[in-house]
Amino acid sequence: MTPKTIFTLIGIIHMLIGLAIIAMVSNFDDVINSWVSSAISDDVKGLLIGQLSVIVVHSVGVGVIMWCCRNIENSVDIKRVFSGYVAFSFLALLNGFYAEFFGQGGPPLPVFVLLISASVLGCYGFFKNKV
């Protein structure tokens, strides 16, 4: 698999994560009722939606950045981008696993699957690319 293909796939995956969270925000009351049995105040709901909006923007932003990296030809630069992405994805997965096992619950399963697959692709691109 070429680095261009890997960058494209990672970009698409992150854009899908953003779209999935946008769908969750638009249907917030139904989604949150599956986890919380009592009513949530408007202040808390606004805070949660604000945090989800930040996550959406970051995910779509990473997707656009990776999409733009498709045209990099220098193998040293490709390896640098992949190493930065691997560090980013490791921290994102670490945060998700911590929330799942020690917090109140991690990201939804589809987001977890997409993050793990993007991380595997990033690691593959990092180790496959020869400098």
The 8 nearest C-alpha neighbors of each residue, nearest first, counted from 0:
[[1, 4, 2, 5, 124, 3, 127, 123],
 [0, 2, 4, 3, 5, 124, 128, 6],
 [1, 3, 5, 4, 6, 124, 0, 69],
 [4, 2, 69, 6, 1, 5, 7, 70],
 [3, 5, 7, 1, 2, 6, 8, 0],
 [4, 6, 2, 8, 7, 3, 9, 1],
 [7, 5, 3, 9, 65, 69, 4, 8],
 [8, 6, 4, 10, 66, 5, 9, 3],
 [7, 9, 11, 5, 10, 6, 12, 4],
 [8, 10, 12, 6, 117, 11, 7, 5],
 [62, 11, 9, 65, 66, 7, 13, 8],
 [10, 12, 14, 8, 9, 13, 15, 7],
 [13, 11, 9, 15, 14, 10, 8, 113],
 [14, 12, 62, 16, 15, 58, 10, 11],
 [13, 15, 59, 17, 11, 62, 16, 12],
 [16, 14, 18, 12, 13, 17, 19, 11],
 [17, 15, 13, 19, 14, 18, 110, 20],
 [16, 18, 55, 14, 20, 15, 58, 19],
 [17, 19, 21, 15, 20, 16, 22, 14],
 [20, 18, 16, 22, 21, 17, 15, 23],
 [19, 21, 23, 17, 22, 18, 24, 16],
 [22, 20, 18, 24, 23, 19, 17, 25],
 [23, 21, 19, 25, 20, 24, 18, 26],
 [22, 24, 20, 26, 21, 25, 27, 19],
 [25, 23, 27, 21, 26, 22, 20, 48],
 [24, 26, 22, 23, 27, 21, 28, 20],
 [25, 27, 23, 24, 28, 29, 22, 30],
 [28, 26, 24, 30, 25, 29, 23, 31],
 [29, 27, 31, 30, 26, 32, 24, 25],
 [30, 28, 32, 27, 31, 26, 33, 23],
 [31, 29, 27, 32, 28, 33, 26, 23],
 [30, 32, 28, 33, 34, 29, 27, 35],
 [33, 31, 35, 29, 34, 30, 28, 36],
 [32, 34, 31, 30, 35, 29, 36, 28],
 [35, 33, 32, 31, 36, 30, 104, 37],
 [36, 34, 32, 37, 33, 31, 38, 39],
 [35, 37, 32, 34, 38, 33, 31, 39],
 [38, 36, 35, 39, 32, 34, 40, 31],
 [37, 39, 40, 36, 35, 32, 41, 31],
 [40, 38, 44, 37, 43, 41, 35, 42],
 [41, 39, 42, 43, 44, 38, 45, 37],
 [40, 42, 44, 43, 45, 39, 46, 38],
 [43, 41, 45, 40, 44, 46, 39, 47],
 [44, 42, 46, 45, 40, 41, 47, 39],
 [43, 45, 41, 47, 46, 42, 48, 40],
 [46, 44, 42, 48, 43, 47, 41, 49],
 [45, 47, 43, 49, 44, 48, 42, 50],
 [48, 46, 50, 44, 49, 45, 43, 51],
 [47, 49, 51, 45, 50, 46, 52, 44],
 [50, 48, 46, 52, 47, 51, 45, 53],
 [51, 49, 47, 53, 52, 48, 46, 54],
 [50, 52, 48, 54, 53, 49, 55, 47],
 [51, 53, 55, 49, 50, 54, 48, 56],
 [54, 52, 50, 56, 51, 55, 57, 49],
 [53, 55, 51, 57, 52, 56, 58, 50],
 [56, 54, 17, 52, 58, 53, 57, 59],
 [55, 57, 53, 59, 54, 58, 60, 52],
 [58, 56, 60, 54, 55, 59, 61, 53],
 [57, 59, 55, 61, 13, 60, 17, 56],
 [58, 60, 14, 62, 56, 61, 17, 57],
 [61, 59, 57, 63, 62, 58, 56, 64],
 [60, 62, 64, 58, 63, 59, 65, 57],
 [10, 61, 63, 13, 59, 65, 60, 14],
 [62, 64, 66, 60, 61, 65, 10, 67],
 [65, 63, 61, 67, 66, 62, 60, 68],
 [64, 66, 10, 68, 62, 6, 67, 63],
 [65, 67, 63, 10, 7, 64, 68, 69],
 [68, 66, 64, 65, 69, 63, 70, 6],
 [69, 67, 65, 70, 66, 71, 64, 6],
 [68, 70, 3, 67, 6, 66, 71, 7],
 [69, 71, 68, 72, 67, 3, 66, 2],
 [72, 70, 68, 69, 73, 77, 76, 74],
 [71, 73, 70, 74, 77, 76, 69, 75],
 [72, 74, 76, 75, 71, 77, 78, 130],
 [73, 75, 77, 76, 130, 78, 72, 128],
 [76, 74, 78, 77, 73, 130, 79, 129],
 [77, 75, 79, 78, 73, 74, 80, 71],
 [76, 78, 74, 80, 79, 75, 81, 73],
 [77, 79, 81, 75, 76, 80, 125, 82],
 [80, 78, 76, 82, 77, 81, 83, 75],
 [79, 81, 83, 77, 82, 78, 84, 76],
 [80, 82, 84, 78, 125, 83, 79, 121],
 [81, 83, 79, 85, 84, 80, 78, 86],
 [84, 82, 80, 86, 81, 85, 87, 79],
 [83, 85, 87, 81, 86, 82, 88, 80],
 [84, 86, 82, 88, 87, 83, 121, 89],
 [85, 87, 89, 83, 84, 88, 82, 90],
 [88, 86, 84, 90, 85, 89, 83, 91],
 [87, 89, 91, 85, 90, 86, 118, 84],
 [90, 88, 86, 92, 87, 91, 85, 93],
 [89, 91, 93, 87, 88, 92, 94, 86],
 [90, 92, 88, 94, 93, 89, 87, 95],
 [93, 91, 95, 89, 94, 90, 96, 88],
 [94, 92, 90, 96, 95, 91, 89, 97],
 [93, 95, 97, 91, 92, 96, 90, 98],
 [96, 94, 92, 98, 105, 93, 97, 99],
 [97, 95, 99, 93, 98, 94, 92, 100],
 [96, 98, 94, 100, 99, 95, 101, 93],
 [99, 97, 102, 105, 95, 104, 96, 101],
 [100, 98, 105, 104, 96, 97, 102, 101],
 [99, 101, 97, 98, 102, 96, 104, 105],
 [102, 100, 97, 98, 99, 103, 104, 96],
 [103, 101, 98, 104, 99, 100, 97, 105],
 [102, 104, 98, 99, 101, 105, 100, 34],
 [105, 103, 99, 98, 102, 106, 100, 101],
 [104, 106, 99, 98, 95, 107, 96, 103],
 [105, 107, 110, 111, 95, 108, 104, 99],
 [108, 106, 110, 109, 111, 105, 104, 112],
 [107, 109, 111, 110, 112, 106, 105, 113],
 [110, 108, 112, 111, 107, 113, 106, 16],
 [109, 111, 113, 108, 112, 107, 16, 114],
 [112, 110, 108, 114, 109, 113, 115, 106],
 [113, 111, 109, 115, 110, 114, 116, 108],
 [112, 114, 110, 116, 111, 115, 117, 109],
 [115, 113, 111, 117, 112, 116, 110, 118],
 [114, 116, 118, 112, 117, 113, 111, 119],
 [115, 117, 119, 113, 118, 114, 112, 120],
 [118, 116, 120, 114, 9, 119, 115, 113],
 [119, 117, 121, 115, 120, 116, 88, 114],
 [118, 120, 116, 122, 121, 117, 123, 115],
 [119, 121, 123, 117, 118, 122, 124, 116],
 [122, 120, 118, 124, 123, 119, 85, 81],
 [123, 121, 125, 119, 124, 120, 126, 85],
 [122, 124, 120, 126, 121, 125, 127, 119],
 [125, 123, 121, 127, 122, 126, 128, 120],
 [124, 126, 122, 81, 123, 128, 78, 127],
 [127, 125, 123, 124, 128, 122, 129, 78],
 [126, 128, 124, 125, 123, 129, 122, 0],
 [129, 127, 126, 125, 124, 130, 78, 74],
 [128, 130, 127, 74, 126, 78, 125, 75],
 [129, 74, 75, 128, 78, 73, 77, 76]]
